[in-house]
Each structure stands twice: as structure tokens, then as C-alpha cells.
Amino acid sequence: MTDSTRRAATTRNYLMCRPDYFTVTYAINPWMNPYEPVDTDRAISQWERLRQVFASLGHTVRTIDPVEGLPDMVFAANGATVINGKVLGARFRYPERQPEGAAYLSWFGHAGYPVTREPATVNEGEGDIVFAGRAILAGYGFRSDKAAAAELTELFGVPVISLRLVDPRYYHLDTALTVLDADTAAYYPAAFDDAGRAALASYFTELIEAKDEDAEVLGLNAISDGRHVVLPQQATGLMVQLRAAGFEPIGVDMSELRKAGGGPKCCTLELR
């Protein structure tokens, strides 16, 4: 069996937030510069294109209304973690984003999710928490607390592998790693310490190592349905690597949203 025939897509359910109020007025990661102009209309256009790509692949996209004064609410991945219908809300490290946690939990409550829990520890949702099938990968070091692992295990009943991030440019796990399927991931080794690299090598059968130039355009802030991988179109080298491994990369331009450190994955929360 070849790589291309063993890669199988499954339909997904996503939550997104239109960037009607997107701008950069503060700096809480190395990508943000309040003095660099931001084109909100262009950000909306890029976001709409991403949503269209998901729809074209057969995925379901639901939306949460944006809230004026919360410019980073577009980054829906940070809003919660959803596994088997259970929801762990987000507790943000920086005051500028803290109201987002309540907004997302309110959406899940109104959407009828039976188990929604406010977090006791700092975690920034799927920005740092990745469900990898047999385990949860939990990033820490910049935005989420390592102690969130215990809360994840208790609520979801799944083993947690903690991964320390060491490069501030890759402040969330989803900027340095993307799970492609149950056995395969792409990652940027320099974003992790030795223990983290060893843990990933032990967990995944196949690891694709992204080059510097692809990591630096947030190429790993990507979403895979098991076959199709939606990623920033500027990550051309990573696209070649993905094709060689039997995946079908789909490039999208998220350059305006990258001004706040975001990409396709940041804008997308999977509803499992």
C-alpha cells in the first residue's frame, strides 16, 4: 500500500469566528506589532476563503458571533478543547484575551453541550492542546500551564503527554506541530526541548520535520482531515514534504492574520 492510498479523509465539524473586529492594538507574542497597519477587510477575505475550503472538503463549519473589543476572538482554536462532546473552557494568560473564555463557554452552553467546564488552571484551548487519538498532547512554557494536564486527564479520561515549548516565536503548540493522522505529525524540532522531541518520536510512527523557512511563515499552523492538509500557502517546502508523504496540501493565504501570530489552525476549533 502506498502513502497516497493509505491516507484517508474523515469529515470534521469546526467552529470559527469571523474577524469583523480584527486588529493589532497590543503585543502578547513576538508576531504582534501595534505599529504595523492591519487591513481588517483583507483579514475577513482570507478568513472567508478558509471557510470555503473547509466547505469544499465536505466539512461542517459553525460560527460564533464576534465581540467588539476582542480582536483575537477570530482565533477560535484558543476558545476551548472539545473531545467526545465534553468541553473544557479556556483560561487565558493575558488580560486582553480573558473575556474570550466566557464568550466561548456561553456559545457551547447555548449549543446544548451537556458537559462544559470552566478551567481551574491556565490553558489556551486547542492552541496548546491537541487531541492525537490515543492521547492528548499539551504544550506549556509560554501561554498554558503544565498543571493543565491533570485537569485534561480528569475530564476527558485520556493520557496526556506534556510538551515544553522553548522558542517564543512558537508560543502555542499549534504553531510548532500539526497532527496529520493517527500515526503521523509534522513539527519543528527546534521549538521543543530534548524531552519533548523524544516524546513525539516515541508516540508517532512518522514525523515530518519542517524546515526553518516553513516554520517561520507558521506553516505548521495547519489542519488535517487525515488526507487533506490546509496550511499557509507560503510554506512551499512543507507542501512538497506533505505530498511526498501521501497527503494533499491545500495552501491558503493567511498573511494578514499572521500579523497577530495566527494561521488556519488558530482560526479553527474542532468540535469532536
C-alpha positions in Angstrom: 0.0 0.0 0.0 1.4 3.4 -1.0 1.3 6.5 1.2 -1.3 8.1 -1.1 -3.7 5.2 -0.8 -3.5 4.8 2.9 -4.2 8.4 3.7 -8.0 8.7 4.4 -10.0 11.8 5.0 -12.8 12.0 7.5 -15.4 14.7 7.7 -15.0 17.1 10.6 -17.0 19.8 12.4 -15.4 23.1 13.0 -16.2 26.3 14.9 -15.0 29.6 13.5 -15.3 33.3 14.4 -15.4 36.0 11.6 -12.7 38.6 12.2 -15.0 41.6 12.0 -13.1 43.4 14.7 -9.6 42.1 13.9 -6.8 44.5 14.5 -3.5 44.5 16.4 -3.6 47.0 19.3 -1.4 45.2 21.8 1.6 42.8 21.7 1.4 39.5 23.6 3.5 37.4 21.3 6.6 38.1 19.0 4.5 38.3 15.9 2.3 41.3 17.1 3.3 44.9 16.3 0.7 47.5 17.1 2.5 50.0 14.9 2.2 47.8 11.7 -1.0 48.6 9.8 -3.7 45.9 9.7 -6.3 45.6 6.9 -9.4 44.2 8.5 -11.2 43.7 5.2 -8.4 41.7 3.9 -8.3 39.6 7.0 -12.1 38.9 6.6 -11.5 37.9 2.9 -8.7 35.5 3.9 -10.9 34.0 6.6 -13.9 33.6 4.2 -11.6 31.8 1.8 -10.5 29.4 4.6 -14.2 28.7 5.5 -14.9 28.0 1.8 -12.0 25.5 1.6 -13.4 23.6 4.6 -16.9 23.5 3.0 -15.5 22.3 -0.3 -13.9 19.4 1.5 -17.2 18.4 3.0 -16.6 19.7 6.5 -19.3 21.4 8.6 -18.5 24.9 9.8 -20.4 26.6 12.6 -19.7 30.2 13.6 -19.7 32.2 16.9 -20.6 35.9 16.8 -17.5 38.1 17.2 -17.5 40.5 20.1 -16.4 44.1 19.6 -13.3 44.8 21.6 -12.0 41.3 21.4 -9.8 41.4 18.2 -8.2 38.0 18.8 -11.6 36.2 19.1 -11.1 35.2 15.5 -8.6 32.6 16.8 -11.3 30.1 17.7 -8.8 27.3 18.4 -8.0 29.1 21.7 -11.6 29.2 22.9 -11.9 25.7 24.3 -11.0 22.0 24.0 -13.7 19.6 22.8 -13.4 15.8 23.0 -16.2 13.3 22.8 -18.7 16.1 23.3 -17.2 17.3 26.5 -15.9 20.9 26.7 -13.1 22.3 28.7 -13.1 26.1 28.5 -10.1 28.3 28.1 -8.4 30.5 30.8 -6.2 33.0 29.1 -2.9 34.2 30.5 -3.1 37.8 29.3 -5.9 40.1 30.5 -6.5 41.3 26.9 -7.9 37.9 25.9 -9.5 36.7 29.1 -13.1 37.7 28.2 -13.0 35.3 25.3 -13.2 32.4 27.6 -16.6 33.3 28.8 -17.8 34.1 25.3 -16.9 30.7 24.0 -18.3 28.8 27.0 -21.5 30.7 26.6 -21.7 29.5 23.0 -21.3 25.9 24.0 -23.9 26.2 26.7 -26.4 27.6 24.2 -25.4 25.0 21.6 -26.5 22.2 24.0 -23.3 20.7 25.0 -24.1 18.7 28.2 -20.7 18.9 29.8 -19.0 22.3 29.8 -16.4 23.1 32.4 -14.7 26.3 33.4 -10.9 25.6 33.8 -9.1 25.8 37.1 -5.7 26.3 35.5 -4.4 28.5 32.7 -4.9 26.8 29.3 -5.4 28.4 25.9 -7.6 25.8 24.3 -6.5 24.0 21.2 -3.7 26.5 20.8 -1.8 24.3 23.2 -4.0 21.2 23.5 -4.0 18.7 20.6 -6.1 15.5 20.6 -4.0 12.9 18.9 -6.4 9.9 19.1 -4.7 7.8 21.8 -3.5 10.7 23.9 -3.7 14.5 24.3 -0.6 16.5 23.6 -0.4 19.5 25.9 2.1 22.3 25.2 3.3 24.6 28.0 6.1 27.1 28.7 4.6 30.3 27.3 0.9 30.5 27.5 -0.6 27.4 29.1 0.4 25.9 32.5 1.8 22.4 32.8 -0.7 21.8 35.6 -3.5 21.8 33.0 -2.5 18.2 32.2 -4.2 16.9 35.4 -7.4 18.7 34.5 -7.4 17.3 31.0 -6.9 13.7 32.2 -9.7 14.0 34.8 -12.3 15.4 32.4 -11.5 13.5 29.2 -10.1 10.3 30.6 -7.2 10.3 28.1 -3.5 10.1 28.8 -1.7 13.5 28.5 1.8 14.0 27.1 3.2 17.3 28.2 5.5 19.1 25.8 7.6 22.1 26.8 7.9 24.9 24.2 11.3 26.7 24.2 11.1 29.2 21.3 8.9 32.3 22.0 8.1 32.6 18.3 6.2 29.3 18.6 4.3 30.3 21.7 1.5 27.8 21.2 1.8 24.2 20.4 -0.3 24.6 17.2 2.4 26.9 15.8 5.0 24.2 16.0 3.2 20.9 15.4 0.2 19.6 13.4 -1.2 16.1 13.8 -1.8 14.7 10.3 -3.3 11.4 11.1 -3.3 8.8 13.9 0.4 7.9 13.3 1.8 11.0 11.6 2.7 14.5 12.6 4.7 17.4 11.2 6.7 19.5 13.6 9.5 22.0 14.1 12.1 20.3 16.3 13.8 23.5 17.5 10.5 24.6 19.2 10.8 21.7 21.7 13.2 20.6 24.4 15.0 17.3 24.2 12.3 15.5 26.3 9.6 16.8 24.0 11.3 15.7 20.9 11.8 12.3 22.4 8.2 12.0 23.4 7.0 12.9 19.9 9.4 10.4 18.3 8.1 7.7 20.7 4.4 8.5 20.1 4.3 8.9 16.3 5.3 6.3 13.8 6.2 9.0 11.3 7.4 12.6 11.9 7.9 15.2 9.2 10.4 17.8 10.2 9.6 21.3 8.9 12.4 23.5 7.8 13.1 26.9 9.3 11.6 28.8 6.4 8.3 27.0 6.6 8.0 27.2 10.4 8.7 31.0 10.1 5.6 31.5 8.0 3.6 29.5 10.5 3.4 26.6 8.0 2.7 24.2 10.9 -0.4 26.1 11.9 -2.3 23.7 9.7 -5.4 21.4 9.8 -5.5 17.9 8.5 -8.6 15.7 8.0 -6.3 12.7 7.5 -5.6 13.3 3.9 -6.1 17.0 3.0 -3.9 19.4 4.9 -4.9 23.1 4.9 -1.9 25.3 5.6 -0.4 28.7 4.8 0.4 28.9 1.1 3.8 30.4 1.8 5.0 27.1 3.3 6.1 25.8 -0.1 8.8 23.4 1.2 6.4 21.8 3.7 3.9 21.3 0.9 6.4 19.3 -1.0 7.2 17.2 2.1 3.5 16.5 2.7 2.9 15.4 -0.9 5.8 13.1 -0.7 4.2 11.5 2.4 0.9 11.0 0.5 -1.0 13.9 1.8 -2.8 16.6 -0.3 -1.7 20.1 0.8 -4.1 23.0 0.2 -2.5 26.4 0.5 -4.4 29.4 1.8 -3.2 33.0 2.3 -3.5 34.0 6.0 -0.8 36.7 5.9 -3.0 39.4 7.4 -4.0 37.2 10.4 -0.3 36.2 10.8 0.3 39.8 12.0 -1.2 38.6 15.2 0.5 35.2 15.1 -2.4 33.3 13.6 -3.0 30.9 10.7 -5.5 28.3 9.5 -5.5 26.2 12.7 -5.7 29.2 15.0 -8.9 30.2 13.3 -10.4 26.8 13.7 -11.7 24.9 16.7 -12.6 21.2 16.0 -15.9 20.1 17.6 -15.3 16.4 18.4 
